[in-house]
């Protein structure tokens, strides 16, 4: 078989609507590659800039385009999936779906462009608001970097919008590759521009990376016969429904922006390097979410939305919810325990190079502990939010987010004075659990208890996790007495420890009669769900 035939076969395979199992594997693979590249990017930043004032300025400036425009795009992305999967029907005589997509695309582009103009004009005032502790060089550098990165905003929003279209049609290849492409460009520009132009080159590379994703996504849409065009009209009934569904999610995310800005306001008043330390620790703590939880939840969310649209809160729907809870718990708990026990050698291996010294490692590993405490809450908050949104209860999801952010801000006020930057990370972790609890209460009140009938599974899981933790603790004792100082000596030891501990974890689950829930098992519930008639 020649190269052309191979390419044609691959295109045919990828052009088909994917099963839940294949979609999960694709997103997991894309997420893993993206996270590896993201770690490489953070490693380069730590190597070149460490926990310096320049890193603090970069992180403070990047919060606006990353949070604001990513949240706008993410709100539209989340709403797009249940809308296009059949949650809203178009009456006979209405315009086609293409008209709706063109209208949504056009208004998103216009609104984003207007926001860019306003933010460019008021950048100095904005930096004063989010970084009141910055003075002189740090303040002026932050304003300069912000203005360089703001043009990336529309590309961030459109990237999320296009990925939402593809995911709603069960095409997961492009959404999996998009973050990989962005990280490849960012790593290349940090090396090519950052080493020459310093932190300015990093900001330029950020904007270039967001532009590059559209060079891939637009052709991906065209391969699926979707060509977006400008159309500043309101003819399609879905356009109003789209904005109506997205508004509560956007408002909740706007409150989230306010909570994050409060975090940064407090952090800007702390010593130089604290913002950088918070960031480097948070990146590690988010690895389980990006590598394992998101790839599982994303295709499950699509299937949940379809199943609820077809059969409501049926037995098959509840089964899929319970299996999703098991998957989340089995996957996230080993990450949580490993980061708590092995946080110091992990930070040493990943970051302690170049300008990232031992003091930076001590700061970052301590902060990693407080970020790690919130990993299970974040994972279940994501899962429960998607379950709620699959039922189109966007207001409930928004209320839960608002309540959690209120707790986060209140926690900042209480904890930052006695604990400094540690208090900021701890407050965020507590807020993650608040969001998960609020959402779970809503689910139980609507006759959907995600933990019902899980007693035997939970006992088996606790036994397996105890074995995992014990082995890691023994490894820590061995590392302490062997005095392994260099990262290249620690790396094989930590890798072997995690591999053996994970194998032991799975072995105990098997011996106790509870197999780790896999995507193939979830696929059986999906097939069962598809046989259910409304």
C-alpha positions as CSV (number, residue, x, y, z in Angstrom):
1,X,0.0,0.0,0.0
2,X,1.5,3.3,-1.1
3,X,1.6,6.6,0.9
4,X,-1.4,8.0,-0.9
5,X,-3.5,5.0,-0.1
6,X,-2.5,5.1,3.6
7,X,-3.4,8.8,3.8
8,X,-6.7,8.1,2.1
9,X,-7.5,5.3,4.6
10,X,-6.5,7.5,7.5
11,X,-8.7,10.3,6.3
12,X,-11.7,7.9,5.9
13,X,-11.1,6.6,9.4
14,X,-10.9,10.1,10.9
15,X,-13.8,11.4,8.8
16,X,-16.2,9.0,10.5
17,X,-18.1,9.8,13.6
18,X,-16.0,8.3,16.4
19,X,-17.1,5.9,19.1
20,X,-16.8,6.9,22.7
21,X,-13.8,4.7,23.2
22,X,-11.9,6.0,20.2
23,X,-12.8,9.6,21.0
24,X,-11.4,9.1,24.5
25,X,-8.2,7.7,23.3
26,X,-7.7,10.5,20.7
27,X,-8.4,13.2,23.3
28,X,-6.2,11.4,25.8
29,X,-3.3,11.2,23.3
30,X,-3.7,14.8,22.2
31,X,-3.9,15.9,25.8
32,X,-0.8,13.9,26.8
33,X,1.3,15.4,23.9
34,X,0.0,18.9,24.7
35,X,0.8,18.5,28.4
36,X,4.3,17.3,27.6
37,X,4.8,20.3,25.4
38,X,3.3,22.5,28.0
39,X,5.7,21.2,30.5
40,X,8.6,21.8,28.1
41,X,7.3,25.4,27.8
42,X,7.2,25.8,31.5
43,X,10.7,24.2,31.8
44,X,12.1,26.7,29.3
45,X,10.4,29.6,31.2
46,X,11.9,28.3,34.5
47,X,15.3,27.8,32.8
48,X,15.4,31.3,31.2
49,X,13.6,33.4,33.7
50,X,13.1,31.5,37.0
51,X,10.9,33.1,39.7
52,X,11.9,36.6,38.7
53,X,10.2,39.9,38.3
54,X,10.0,39.4,34.5
55,X,8.1,36.1,35.0
56,X,5.8,37.9,37.4
57,X,5.1,40.6,34.8
58,X,4.5,38.0,32.1
59,X,2.1,36.0,34.2
60,X,0.2,39.1,35.3
61,X,-0.1,40.4,31.7
62,X,-1.2,37.1,30.3
63,X,-4.1,36.7,32.7
64,X,-6.3,39.1,30.6
65,X,-6.2,37.5,27.2
66,X,-6.0,33.9,28.5
67,X,-8.8,34.2,31.1
68,X,-11.1,36.7,29.5
69,X,-11.1,35.5,25.9
70,X,-10.7,31.8,26.8
71,X,-13.7,32.0,29.0
72,X,-15.8,33.7,26.4
73,X,-14.9,31.1,23.8
74,X,-15.3,28.3,26.4
75,X,-18.8,29.5,27.2
76,X,-19.8,29.3,23.6
77,X,-18.0,26.0,23.2
78,X,-19.9,24.3,26.1
79,X,-23.3,25.6,24.8
80,X,-22.5,24.5,21.2
81,X,-22.4,20.8,22.0
82,X,-25.9,20.3,23.4
83,X,-27.4,22.8,20.9
84,X,-26.1,21.0,17.8
85,X,-26.5,17.5,19.2
86,X,-30.3,17.9,19.1
87,X,-31.2,19.8,22.2
88,X,-33.0,22.4,20.2
89,X,-35.1,21.7,17.1
90,X,-35.5,23.9,14.1
91,X,-39.1,24.2,12.9
92,X,-39.8,23.6,9.3
93,X,-39.2,26.6,7.1
94,X,-36.4,28.0,9.2
95,X,-32.9,28.7,8.0
96,X,-30.2,25.9,7.8
97,X,-27.6,25.2,10.5
98,X,-25.0,27.0,8.2
99,X,-26.9,30.3,8.6
100,X,-26.7,29.9,12.4
101,X,-23.0,29.1,12.4
102,X,-22.2,32.1,10.2
103,X,-24.2,34.4,12.4
104,X,-22.6,33.2,15.6
105,X,-19.2,33.3,14.0
106,X,-19.7,36.9,12.8
107,X,-21.0,38.3,16.1
108,X,-18.3,36.6,18.1
109,X,-15.7,38.2,15.8
110,X,-17.2,41.6,16.1
111,X,-17.6,41.5,19.8
112,X,-14.0,40.3,20.3
113,X,-12.6,43.0,18.1
114,X,-14.4,45.7,20.0
115,X,-13.1,44.4,23.3
116,X,-9.6,44.4,21.9
117,X,-9.8,48.1,21.1
118,X,-11.2,49.0,24.5
119,X,-8.6,46.9,26.3
120,X,-5.7,48.3,24.3
121,X,-6.8,51.9,25.2
122,X,-7.3,51.2,28.9
123,X,-4.3,48.8,29.4
124,X,-2.5,51.1,32.0
125,X,-5.7,51.4,34.1
126,X,-6.3,47.6,33.9
127,X,-2.8,46.8,35.1
128,X,-3.3,49.2,38.0
129,X,-6.5,47.3,38.9
130,X,-5.1,43.8,38.7
131,X,-1.6,44.5,40.0
132,X,-1.7,47.3,42.5
133,X,1.5,46.1,44.1
134,X,3.5,46.5,40.9
135,X,5.7,49.6,40.7
136,X,8.1,51.2,38.3
137,X,9.7,48.7,35.9
138,X,7.4,45.8,36.8
139,X,4.3,48.0,36.1
140,X,5.5,49.4,32.8
141,X,6.7,46.0,31.6
142,X,3.3,44.4,32.4
143,X,1.5,47.1,30.4
144,X,3.8,46.6,27.4
145,X,3.4,42.8,27.5
146,X,-0.4,43.1,27.8
147,X,-0.7,45.2,24.7
148,X,1.4,42.7,22.8
149,X,-0.8,39.8,23.7
150,X,-4.3,41.3,23.5
151,X,-4.5,40.8,19.7
152,X,-4.5,37.1,20.4
153,X,-8.0,37.4,22.0
154,X,-10.2,36.9,18.9
155,X,-8.1,33.9,17.8
156,X,-8.6,32.3,21.2
157,X,-12.4,32.8,21.1
158,X,-12.7,31.6,17.5
159,X,-10.5,28.5,18.2
160,X,-12.9,27.5,21.0
161,X,-15.9,28.2,18.8
162,X,-14.6,26.0,15.9
163,X,-13.6,23.2,18.3
164,X,-17.1,23.2,19.7
165,X,-18.6,22.7,16.2
166,X,-16.3,19.8,15.5
167,X,-16.9,18.2,18.9
168,X,-20.7,18.5,18.5
169,X,-20.3,16.5,15.3
170,X,-18.1,13.9,17.1
171,X,-15.0,14.8,15.3
172,X,-12.4,14.8,18.0
173,X,-9.2,14.8,16.0
174,X,-8.9,18.5,15.4
175,X,-9.8,19.5,19.0
176,X,-7.1,17.1,20.2
177,X,-4.5,18.5,17.9
178,X,-5.2,22.2,18.4
179,X,-3.5,22.5,21.8
180,X,-0.6,20.5,20.5
181,X,-0.1,23.0,17.6
182,X,-0.4,26.0,20.0
183,X,2.2,24.5,22.3
184,X,4.6,23.6,19.5
185,X,4.5,27.2,18.3
186,X,4.9,28.6,21.8
187,X,7.9,26.3,22.6
188,X,9.5,27.2,19.3
189,X,9.1,31.0,19.8
190,X,10.4,30.8,23.4
191,X,13.5,29.2,22.0
192,X,13.7,31.4,18.9
193,X,12.5,34.7,20.2
194,X,12.7,34.4,24.0
195,X,16.4,33.7,24.0
196,X,17.0,36.8,21.8
197,X,14.3,39.3,22.9
198,X,13.8,38.1,26.4
199,X,10.3,38.1,27.9
200,X,9.1,40.3,25.0
201,X,9.7,37.5,22.6
202,X,7.6,35.1,24.8
203,X,4.7,37.6,24.5
204,X,5.0,37.8,20.7
205,X,5.1,34.0,20.5
206,X,1.9,33.7,22.5
207,X,0.0,35.8,19.9
208,X,1.5,33.9,17.0
209,X,0.5,30.6,18.5
210,X,-3.1,31.6,18.8
211,X,-3.2,32.7,15.2
212,X,-1.6,29.5,14.0
213,X,-4.5,27.3,15.4
214,X,-6.9,28.9,12.9
215,X,-4.6,27.9,10.0
216,X,-5.4,24.3,11.0
217,X,-9.0,24.6,12.2
218,X,-10.4,26.4,9.2
219,X,-9.3,23.6,6.7
220,X,-10.5,21.0,9.2
221,X,-14.0,22.6,9.1
222,X,-13.9,22.7,5.3
223,X,-13.1,19.0,5.2
224,X,-16.4,18.5,7.0
225,X,-18.2,20.8,4.6
226,X,-18.4,23.8,7.0
227,X,-17.3,27.1,5.6
228,X,-17.8,30.0,7.9
229,X,-18.7,33.4,6.4
230,X,-19.5,36.9,7.7
231,X,-23.2,37.4,8.3
232,X,-24.3,40.1,10.8
233,X,-27.9,39.1,10.9
234,X,-30.3,37.5,13.5
235,X,-32.4,35.4,11.2
236,X,-31.8,32.0,12.6
237,X,-33.8,31.1,15.8
238,X,-30.7,29.2,17.1
239,X,-28.7,32.5,17.3
240,X,-30.9,33.9,20.0
241,X,-31.1,30.5,21.8
242,X,-27.3,30.3,21.6
243,X,-26.8,33.6,23.3
244,X,-29.5,32.8,25.8
245,X,-27.9,29.5,26.8
246,X,-24.4,31.0,26.8
247,X,-25.2,34.1,28.9
248,X,-25.5,32.3,32.3
249,X,-22.3,30.4,31.6
250,X,-20.5,33.5,30.6
251,X,-21.7,35.4,33.7
252,X,-20.5,32.6,35.9
253,X,-17.2,32.6,34.2
254,X,-17.0,36.3,34.5
255,X,-17.3,35.9,38.3
256,X,-14.5,33.4,38.0
257,X,-12.4,36.0,36.3
258,X,-13.2,38.3,39.2
259,X,-12.0,35.6,41.6
260,X,-8.8,35.1,39.8
261,X,-8.1,38.8,39.5
262,X,-8.6,39.0,43.3
263,X,-6.0,36.2,43.6
264,X,-3.6,38.2,41.5
265,X,-4.3,41.5,43.3
266,X,-3.2,39.8,46.6
267,X,-0.3,38.1,44.9
268,X,1.0,41.3,43.4
269,X,1.5,42.7,47.0
270,X,3.7,39.8,48.0
271,X,7.4,39.4,47.5
272,X,8.9,39.1,44.0
273,X,8.6,35.5,42.6
274,X,5.4,34.5,44.5
275,X,3.3,34.9,41.3
276,X,5.8,32.8,39.4
277,X,5.9,30.1,42.1
278,X,2.1,29.9,42.2
279,X,2.0,29.5,38.4
280,X,4.7,26.8,38.3
281,X,3.0,24.8,41.0
282,X,-0.4,25.2,39.5
283,X,0.9,23.9,36.1
284,X,1.9,20.6,37.8
285,X,-1.3,20.3,39.8
286,X,-3.3,20.6,36.5
287,X,-1.6,17.7,34.8
288,X,-4.1,15.1,36.0
289,X,-7.0,17.3,34.7
290,X,-5.5,17.8,31.3
291,X,-3.9,14.3,30.8
292,X,-6.7,12.1,32.2
293,X,-9.9,13.8,33.3
294,X,-10.6,16.1,30.4
295,X,-10.1,13.4,27.7
296,X,-12.6,11.2,29.6
297,X,-15.2,13.8,30.4
298,X,-15.3,15.5,26.9
299,X,-16.7,12.6,24.9
300,X,-18.9,11.5,27.9
301,X,-20.4,15.0,28.0
302,X,-21.4,14.7,24.3
303,X,-23.0,11.3,24.9
304,X,-24.8,12.5,28.0
305,X,-26.2,15.5,26.1
306,X,-27.4,13.3,23.3
307,X,-28.9,10.7,25.6
308,X,-30.7,13.2,27.8
309,X,-32.2,14.9,24.6
310,X,-33.4,11.5,23.5
311,X,-34.6,9.8,26.7
312,X,-34.3,12.2,29.6
313,X,-33.2,11.0,33.0
314,X,-33.4,7.3,32.0
315,X,-31.8,4.3,33.6
316,X,-29.1,4.2,30.9
317,X,-28.4,7.9,31.5
318,X,-28.0,7.3,35.3
319,X,-25.8,4.2,34.6
320,X,-23.5,6.3,32.4
321,X,-23.3,9.0,35.1
322,X,-22.3,6.4,37.8
323,X,-19.7,4.9,35.6
324,X,-18.3,8.4,34.9
325,X,-17.9,8.9,38.6
326,X,-16.0,5.7,39.0
327,X,-13.6,6.6,36.1
328,X,-13.0,10.0,37.6
329,X,-12.3,8.6,41.1
330,X,-10.0,5.9,39.9
331,X,-8.0,8.1,37.7
332,X,-7.6,11.3,39.8
333,X,-6.8,9.7,43.2
334,X,-3.4,8.2,42.3
335,X,-2.3,11.6,40.9
336,X,-3.5,13.3,44.1
337,X,-1.6,11.0,46.4
338,X,1.6,11.0,44.2
339,X,1.8,14.8,44.1
340,X,1.3,15.0,47.9
341,X,4.0,12.5,48.7
342,X,6.5,13.1,45.9
343,X,6.1,16.9,45.3
344,X,9.7,17.9,46.2
345,X,11.5,15.5,43.8
346,X,8.9,16.2,41.1
347,X,9.6,19.9,41.3
348,X,13.4,19.3,41.4
349,X,13.2,17.1,38.2
350,X,10.9,19.4,36.3
351,X,12.1,22.9,37.2
352,X,15.4,23.1,39.1
353,X,17.6,24.1,36.2
354,X,19.2,27.4,35.1
355,X,17.8,30.4,37.0
356,X,15.4,28.2,38.9
357,X,17.4,27.6,42.1
358,X,16.9,25.6,45.4
359,X,14.9,28.5,46.9
360,X,12.5,28.4,43.9
361,X,12.1,24.7,44.4
362,X,11.3,25.1,48.1
363,X,8.7,27.7,47.3
364,X,7.1,25.8,44.4
365,X,6.9,22.4,46.1
366,X,5.2,24.0,49.2
367,X,2.7,25.7,47.0
368,X,2.2,22.5,45.0
369,X,0.9,20.8,48.2
370,X,-1.9,23.3,48.6
371,X,-2.8,23.2,44.9
372,X,-2.9,19.4,45.0
373,X,-5.4,19.4,47.8
374,X,-7.9,20.8,45.3
375,X,-7.4,18.3,42.5
376,X,-10.2,15.9,43.4
377,X,-12.6,18.8,43.9
378,X,-11.7,20.3,40.6
379,X,-12.1,16.9,38.8
380,X,-15.6,16.2,40.3
381,X,-16.6,19.8,39.8
382,X,-15.9,19.4,36.1
383,X,-17.7,16.1,35.8
384,X,-20.8,17.3,37.8
385,X,-20.9,20.5,35.8
386,X,-21.0,18.6,32.5
387,X,-23.7,16.3,33.8
388,X,-25.8,19.4,34.8
389,X,-25.1,21.1,31.5
390,X,-26.1,18.0,29.5
391,X,-29.6,18.6,31.0
392,X,-29.3,22.2,29.8
393,X,-29.4,23.6,33.4
394,X,-26.9,26.3,32.6
395,X,-28.2,28.5,35.4
396,X,-27.5,25.9,38.0
397,X,-23.9,25.5,36.8
398,X,-23.5,29.3,36.9
399,X,-24.8,29.5,40.4
400,X,-22.4,26.8,41.6
401,X,-19.5,28.6,40.0
402,X,-20.5,31.9,41.6
403,X,-20.8,30.4,45.1
404,X,-17.4,28.7,44.7
405,X,-15.8,32.0,43.7
406,X,-17.4,33.8,46.6
407,X,-15.8,31.2,48.9
408,X,-12.5,31.7,47.0
409,X,-12.4,35.4,47.5
410,X,-13.5,35.2,51.1
411,X,-10.8,32.6,51.7
412,X,-8.2,34.9,50.1
413,X,-9.1,37.6,52.6
414,X,-8.8,35.3,55.5
415,X,-5.8,33.2,54.5
416,X,-3.4,35.5,52.6
417,X,-2.3,37.5,55.7
418,X,-1.3,34.5,57.9
419,X,-0.2,32.2,55.1
420,X,0.9,34.4,52.2
421,X,0.9,32.8,48.8
422,X,0.1,29.4,50.5
423,X,-3.2,30.9,51.6
424,X,-4.1,31.9,48.0
425,X,-3.6,28.3,46.7
426,X,-5.4,26.8,49.7
427,X,-8.4,29.1,49.2
428,X,-8.7,28.0,45.6
429,X,-8.6,24.3,46.5
430,X,-11.4,24.8,49.1
431,X,-13.5,26.6,46.5
432,X,-13.2,23.7,44.1
433,X,-14.8,21.4,46.7
434,X,-17.6,23.9,47.3
435,X,-18.5,23.9,43.6
436,X,-18.5,20.1,43.5
437,X,-20.7,19.8,46.6
438,X,-23.2,22.4,45.3
439,X,-23.6,20.6,42.0
440,X,-23.9,17.2,43.6
441,X,-26.7,18.5,45.9
442,X,-28.6,19.7,42.8
443,X,-28.1,16.3,41.1
444,X,-29.4,14.4,44.2
445,X,-32.4,16.7,44.4
446,X,-33.2,15.8,40.8
447,X,-33.1,12.1,41.5
448,X,-29.6,11.5,40.2
449,X,-27.3,10.4,43.0
450,X,-23.9,9.8,41.4
451,X,-22.7,7.8,44.4
452,X,-25.7,5.5,44.8
453,X,-24.8,1.8,44.9
454,X,-21.1,2.5,45.0
455,X,-20.3,1.0,48.5
456,X,-18.4,-2.1,47.3
457,X,-16.6,-0.1,44.7
458,X,-15.5,2.5,47.3
459,X,-14.2,0.0,49.7
460,X,-12.1,-1.7,47.0
461,X,-10.8,1.7,45.8
462,X,-9.7,2.6,49.3
463,X,-7.8,-0.6,49.7
464,X,-6.0,-0.2,46.3
465,X,-5.2,3.5,47.1
466,X,-3.6,2.5,50.4
467,X,-1.3,0.1,48.6
468,X,-0.4,2.9,46.2
469,X,0.4,5.4,48.9
470,X,2.4,2.9,51.0
471,X,4.7,2.0,48.2
472,X,5.3,5.7,47.4
473,X,6.0,6.4,51.1
474,X,8.6,3.7,51.2
475,X,10.2,5.2,48.0
476,X,10.4,8.6,49.7
477,X,12.3,7.0,52.7
478,X,14.7,5.3,50.3
479,X,15.3,8.5,48.4
480,X,16.0,10.4,51.7
481,X,18.6,7.9,52.9
482,X,20.3,7.4,49.4
483,X,21.0,11.2,49.1
484,X,20.0,11.4,45.4
485,X,20.6,15.0,44.6
486,X,20.8,15.4,40.8
487,X,17.7,15.4,38.7
488,X,19.0,12.8,36.3
489,X,19.4,10.4,39.3
490,X,16.0,11.2,40.7
491,X,14.2,10.8,37.4
492,X,14.5,7.0,36.9
493,X,13.8,6.4,40.6
494,X,10.6,8.4,40.6
495,X,9.5,7.0,37.2
496,X,10.0,3.4,38.4
497,X,8.3,4.2,41.7
498,X,5.2,5.6,40.0
499,X,5.1,2.7,37.5
500,X,5.3,0.0,40.2
501,X,2.8,1.8,42.5
502,X,0.3,2.2,39.7
503,X,0.7,-1.5,38.7
504,X,0.1,-2.4,42.4
505,X,-3.0,-0.1,42.5
506,X,-4.5,-1.8,39.5
507,X,-3.6,-5.3,40.8
508,X,-5.3,-4.7,44.1
509,X,-8.5,-3.5,42.3
510,X,-8.5,-6.6,40.2
511,X,-7.9,-8.9,43.2
512,X,-10.8,-7.2,45.1
513,X,-13.1,-7.9,42.1
514,X,-13.4,-4.3,40.9
515,X,-11.9,-3.8,37.5
516,X,-10.7,-0.3,36.6
517,X,-13.6,1.2,34.5
518,X,-12.4,1.7,30.9
519,X,-13.7,3.6,27.9
520,X,-14.8,0.2,26.5
521,X,-17.1,-0.4,29.4
522,X,-18.6,3.1,29.0
523,X,-19.1,2.3,25.3
524,X,-21.4,-0.5,26.3
525,X,-23.6,1.9,28.3
526,X,-23.6,4.2,25.3
527,X,-24.8,1.4,23.0
528,X,-27.4,0.6,25.5
529,X,-28.4,4.2,25.7
530,X,-28.8,4.5,22.0
531,X,-31.4,1.7,22.0
532,X,-33.6,3.6,24.4
533,X,-36.5,5.4,22.7
534,X,-38.0,8.6,24.0
